[in-house]
Amino acid sequence: MAETEIVWPKKTQEIQNRICDSTRWNDFKFRDGDIVIASFGKTGSTWTQQIVSQLIFNGQEGIIGAALSPWLDMRPIPFAIVRGILDSQQHRRFIKTHLPLHALVFSPKAKYIYVARDPRDVIWSGFNHISNFTEAGLAEFNANPSLGPPVGTAAKDPREFYLEFLSGDGTMGSGLWPMWEHFQGWWDARHLPNILLVHYANLKANLASEIERIARFLEIKIDERLMPQILAHCEIGYMRNTARSNPMTGDRLKETFKNGADTFFNQGTNGRWKDVLSAEEIARCDEVMAQKLTPDCAHWVKTGELPAGKK
């Protein structure tokens, strides 16, 4: 299909809440080759930022992708600072967003990597994330009371948090937007030539293969001699240690989370819910997905398996 025949996504909603401000994208000046890493949250976006950083910088030591890849729509970081960082960057830029597709300015100039994960793992990781906000972090998020429901702490345990999430509207802790429509919106746009779907389960199962797949999509040629180094730099222990020692990420994470980088880069594992939830409680997530998602989207979100022939 010729580019002139492609129907590109259009923004249909602005989202302004305690955490995000979608209007920040409205006047953003895209460059050819910009990379946007998108996700609902707690699905592997920070891991994907690290992968992309290693591809752009050829496995360079001491690189932490989160320090070079601003979360553009994150409200607590002053927009002038974020814009200044991106405007000054001379390397190929890679930018993070947690916005649903319908609230994002979409550019044919950019390449988009959308990251998903089994909702059970998203919810479990989300519990750790939300329950470990510092008082200072919460105060920063909640400074403006006019921006809707405040960011709050999680339920007393992950099982309770999980069950509350599934019985609610699909938002996580602060009334942002439903996870289900986030997954479905990006899934429905998967046919576009500049969108790549990535799944946490596949990153865990075969990181080297997924890095190569991402590199092909970004049209970056990997020096195979550097692959062992790239792989080592994409391990959670390396990311945790590097983020802790980087002034930008280390200080920021300390302000926002109890135990800083050690909390943010938690375990990086899947399936922690298996020994906590009953079979009925595990199946409840599948039931909700069947109600909220198309069958093919639900299957991909749960397993990472794409239909035959899809990228």
C-alpha positions as CSV (number, residue, x, y, z in Angstrom):
1,M,0.0,0.0,0.0
2,A,1.4,3.4,-1.0
3,E,1.9,5.8,1.9
4,T,-0.7,8.2,0.3
5,E,-3.3,5.5,0.6
6,I,-2.7,4.8,4.3
7,V,-5.3,6.2,6.8
8,W,-3.2,7.4,9.7
9,P,-4.6,7.5,13.2
10,K,-6.0,10.8,14.3
11,K,-6.2,12.1,17.9
12,T,-9.8,12.1,19.1
13,Q,-9.3,12.9,22.8
14,E,-7.1,14.9,25.1
15,I,-6.1,13.3,28.4
16,Q,-5.0,15.5,31.2
17,N,-4.8,14.0,34.6
18,R,-2.5,13.7,37.6
19,I,0.1,11.8,35.7
20,C,-0.2,12.6,32.0
21,D,-0.9,15.5,29.7
22,S,-1.6,14.5,26.1
23,T,-1.5,18.1,24.9
24,R,2.3,18.0,25.1
25,W,2.4,16.1,21.8
26,N,0.3,18.6,19.9
27,D,3.2,20.9,18.9
28,F,5.9,18.3,19.1
29,K,8.3,18.5,16.1
30,F,8.9,15.0,14.8
31,R,12.2,14.1,13.1
32,D,12.5,11.5,10.4
33,G,13.2,8.2,12.2
34,D,12.0,9.2,15.7
35,I,11.1,6.1,17.8
36,V,8.1,6.1,20.1
37,I,7.9,3.4,22.7
38,A,4.3,3.1,23.8
39,S,2.6,1.0,26.5
40,F,-0.2,1.0,29.1
41,G,2.5,0.7,31.8
42,K,4.2,-2.1,33.7
43,T,4.4,-4.1,30.4
44,G,8.1,-3.8,29.6
45,S,8.4,-0.2,28.2
46,T,11.6,0.5,30.3
47,W,13.1,-2.8,29.1
48,T,12.3,-1.8,25.5
49,Q,13.8,1.6,26.0
50,Q,17.0,-0.1,27.1
51,I,17.0,-2.4,24.1
52,V,16.5,0.6,21.8
53,S,19.3,2.5,23.5
54,Q,21.7,-0.4,23.1
55,L,20.8,-0.7,19.4
56,I,21.3,3.1,18.8
57,F,24.6,3.3,20.8
58,N,26.0,-0.1,19.7
59,G,26.1,-1.7,23.1
60,Q,27.9,1.1,24.8
61,E,28.7,0.7,28.5
62,G,26.9,2.7,31.1
63,I,23.9,3.6,29.0
64,I,20.5,3.5,30.6
65,G,17.7,4.0,28.1
66,A,15.3,5.7,30.6
67,A,17.7,8.6,31.0
68,L,17.9,9.3,27.3
69,S,14.3,8.6,26.4
70,P,11.9,11.1,28.1
71,W,8.4,10.2,28.9
72,L,7.0,13.1,27.0
73,D,3.4,13.2,28.4
74,M,4.5,12.8,32.1
75,R,3.0,15.8,33.8
76,P,5.3,16.1,36.9
77,I,8.4,16.8,34.8
78,P,8.2,20.4,33.5
79,F,7.5,20.3,29.8
80,A,10.2,22.9,29.1
81,I,12.8,20.5,30.5
82,V,11.6,17.5,28.5
83,R,11.3,19.5,25.3
84,G,14.8,20.9,25.9
85,I,16.3,17.5,26.3
86,L,14.7,16.2,23.1
87,D,15.5,19.3,21.1
88,S,19.2,19.1,22.0
89,Q,19.6,15.4,21.2
90,Q,21.7,14.7,18.1
91,H,21.3,11.0,18.2
92,R,18.3,9.2,16.9
93,R,15.6,10.0,19.4
94,F,13.4,7.5,21.3
95,I,10.5,8.7,23.3
96,K,8.2,7.1,25.8
97,T,4.4,7.4,26.1
98,H,1.7,5.7,28.1
99,L,-1.1,7.3,26.1
100,P,-3.7,5.2,24.3
101,L,-3.5,5.6,20.6
102,H,-6.6,7.8,20.3
103,A,-5.0,10.4,22.6
104,L,-1.6,10.5,20.8
105,V,-0.5,12.7,17.9
106,F,0.6,10.0,15.4
107,S,3.3,10.8,12.8
108,P,4.2,8.9,9.6
109,K,7.8,10.1,10.2
110,A,8.2,8.0,13.4
111,K,8.4,4.3,14.2
112,Y,6.2,3.0,17.0
113,I,6.9,0.0,19.3
114,Y,3.9,-1.0,21.3
115,V,4.6,-3.3,24.3
116,A,2.1,-5.5,26.0
117,R,2.0,-8.2,28.7
118,D,-0.4,-10.7,30.2
119,P,-2.8,-8.5,32.3
120,R,-2.2,-10.7,35.4
121,D,1.5,-9.8,35.3
122,V,0.7,-6.1,34.6
123,I,-1.6,-6.0,37.6
124,W,0.9,-7.8,39.8
125,S,3.7,-5.4,38.8
126,G,1.3,-2.5,39.1
127,F,0.7,-3.4,42.7
128,N,4.4,-3.2,43.5
129,H,4.7,0.1,41.6
130,I,1.8,1.9,43.2
131,S,2.2,0.6,46.8
132,N,5.8,1.8,46.8
133,F,5.3,5.5,46.0
134,T,7.0,7.8,48.4
135,E,5.0,10.6,50.2
136,A,7.0,13.1,48.1
137,G,6.1,11.2,44.9
138,L,2.4,11.2,45.7
139,A,2.5,14.9,46.6
140,E,4.1,15.7,43.3
141,F,1.5,13.8,41.3
142,N,-1.3,15.2,43.3
143,A,-0.2,18.8,43.5
144,N,-3.1,20.1,41.3
145,P,-6.5,18.9,42.7
146,S,-8.3,20.0,39.6
147,L,-6.9,17.1,37.5
148,G,-9.3,14.4,38.5
149,P,-8.9,11.5,40.9
150,P,-5.7,11.5,42.9
151,V,-2.9,9.0,42.6
152,G,-3.3,6.7,45.6
153,T,-1.7,3.8,47.2
154,A,-2.7,0.2,46.3
155,A,-4.9,-2.3,48.1
156,K,-3.3,-4.1,51.1
157,D,-2.1,-7.1,49.0
158,P,-1.7,-8.0,45.3
159,R,-4.6,-10.5,45.3
160,E,-7.0,-7.9,46.6
161,F,-5.6,-5.3,44.1
162,Y,-6.0,-7.9,41.3
163,L,-9.6,-8.7,42.1
164,E,-10.5,-5.0,42.5
165,F,-8.9,-4.2,39.1
166,L,-10.9,-6.9,37.3
167,S,-14.2,-5.8,38.9
168,G,-13.5,-2.1,38.1
169,D,-13.1,-0.1,34.9
170,G,-9.7,-1.3,34.0
171,T,-7.8,1.7,35.4
172,M,-4.9,1.3,37.8
173,G,-4.9,3.3,41.0
174,S,-5.6,6.8,39.7
175,G,-8.4,6.8,37.3
176,L,-6.3,7.2,34.1
177,W,-7.8,5.2,31.3
178,P,-8.8,1.5,30.8
179,M,-6.1,-0.9,30.1
180,W,-8.4,-2.9,27.8
181,E,-9.1,0.0,25.4
182,H,-5.4,0.7,25.4
183,F,-4.5,-2.8,24.3
184,Q,-7.3,-2.9,21.7
185,G,-6.6,0.5,20.2
186,W,-3.0,-0.3,19.4
187,W,-3.8,-3.9,18.3
188,D,-6.3,-2.5,15.8
189,A,-3.6,-0.3,14.3
190,R,-1.1,-3.2,14.0
191,H,-1.4,-3.2,10.2
192,L,0.3,0.1,9.9
193,P,3.9,-0.1,8.5
194,N,5.4,1.9,11.3
195,I,4.0,0.0,14.2
196,L,5.7,-3.1,15.8
197,L,4.0,-5.1,18.5
198,V,6.3,-6.5,21.2
199,H,5.3,-8.7,24.1
200,Y,7.0,-9.2,27.4
201,A,6.7,-13.0,27.3
202,N,8.7,-13.1,24.1
203,L,11.4,-10.8,25.5
204,K,11.7,-13.3,28.4
205,A,11.6,-16.3,26.2
206,N,14.2,-15.3,23.6
207,L,15.7,-11.8,24.2
208,A,18.3,-12.1,21.4
209,S,15.6,-13.0,18.8
210,E,13.4,-10.1,19.9
211,I,16.3,-7.6,19.8
212,E,17.0,-8.7,16.3
213,R,13.4,-8.3,15.4
214,I,13.3,-4.8,16.9
215,A,16.5,-3.9,15.1
216,R,15.1,-5.0,11.7
217,F,12.0,-2.9,12.3
218,L,14.1,0.1,13.2
219,E,16.5,-0.6,10.2
220,I,19.5,-0.8,12.5
221,K,22.2,-3.3,11.6
222,I,23.6,-5.1,14.6
223,D,27.3,-5.9,14.7
224,E,27.0,-9.5,15.8
225,R,30.3,-9.2,17.8
226,L,28.4,-6.8,20.1
227,M,25.4,-9.0,20.7
228,P,26.7,-10.6,23.9
229,Q,27.4,-7.1,25.2
230,I,24.0,-5.8,24.2
231,L,22.3,-8.8,25.8
232,A,24.2,-8.3,29.1
233,H,23.2,-4.6,29.1
234,C,19.5,-5.5,28.8
235,E,19.5,-7.7,31.9
236,I,17.5,-6.4,34.8
237,G,20.4,-6.4,37.2
238,Y,22.5,-4.3,34.8
239,M,19.6,-1.8,34.3
240,R,19.0,-1.6,38.0
241,N,22.6,-0.9,38.8
242,T,23.1,1.6,36.0
243,A,19.9,3.5,36.7
244,R,20.9,3.7,40.4
245,S,24.3,5.3,39.6
246,N,22.9,7.6,36.9
247,P,22.2,11.0,38.4
248,M,19.1,11.6,36.3
249,T,17.4,8.3,36.9
250,G,18.9,7.5,40.3
251,D,17.8,10.8,41.9
252,R,14.4,10.7,40.2
253,L,13.6,7.2,41.3
254,K,14.7,7.9,44.8
255,E,12.3,10.8,45.1
256,T,9.4,8.8,43.7
257,F,9.8,5.2,45.0
258,K,10.8,3.7,48.3
259,N,14.2,2.2,47.7
260,G,14.5,4.0,44.4
261,A,15.8,1.9,41.5
262,D,15.7,-1.3,43.5
263,T,11.9,-0.9,43.7
264,F,11.3,0.3,40.2
265,F,13.4,-2.5,38.6
266,N,11.7,-5.1,40.8
267,Q,12.0,-8.7,39.7
268,G,11.3,-8.7,36.0
269,T,9.5,-12.0,36.2
270,N,6.1,-13.3,35.1
271,G,3.7,-15.6,36.9
272,R,4.1,-14.4,40.5
273,W,0.3,-14.7,40.8
274,K,0.2,-18.4,40.0
275,D,0.8,-19.5,43.7
276,V,-1.5,-16.8,45.1
277,L,-4.6,-16.9,43.0
278,S,-7.1,-19.8,42.9
279,A,-7.9,-21.4,39.5
280,E,-11.2,-19.5,39.4
281,E,-9.5,-16.2,40.1
282,I,-6.9,-16.8,37.4
283,A,-9.7,-17.6,35.0
284,R,-11.6,-14.5,35.9
285,C,-9.0,-12.4,34.0
286,D,-9.7,-14.5,30.8
287,E,-13.4,-13.9,31.3
288,V,-12.9,-10.1,31.5
289,M,-10.6,-10.2,28.5
290,A,-13.2,-12.0,26.5
291,Q,-15.7,-9.3,27.4
292,K,-13.4,-6.3,26.7
293,L,-11.1,-7.4,23.8
294,T,-11.6,-9.1,20.4
295,P,-10.5,-12.7,20.5
296,D,-7.3,-12.2,18.5
297,C,-6.3,-9.3,20.6
298,A,-7.0,-11.2,23.9
299,H,-5.0,-14.1,22.6
300,W,-2.0,-11.9,21.8
301,V,-2.2,-10.0,25.1
302,K,-2.2,-13.2,27.0
303,T,0.4,-15.2,25.1
304,G,2.4,-12.9,22.8
305,E,1.4,-15.1,19.8
306,L,0.6,-13.1,16.6
307,P,-1.5,-14.5,13.8
308,A,0.5,-16.2,11.1
309,G,2.3,-13.8,8.8
310,K,2.0,-10.8,11.1
311,K,5.0,-8.8,12.1
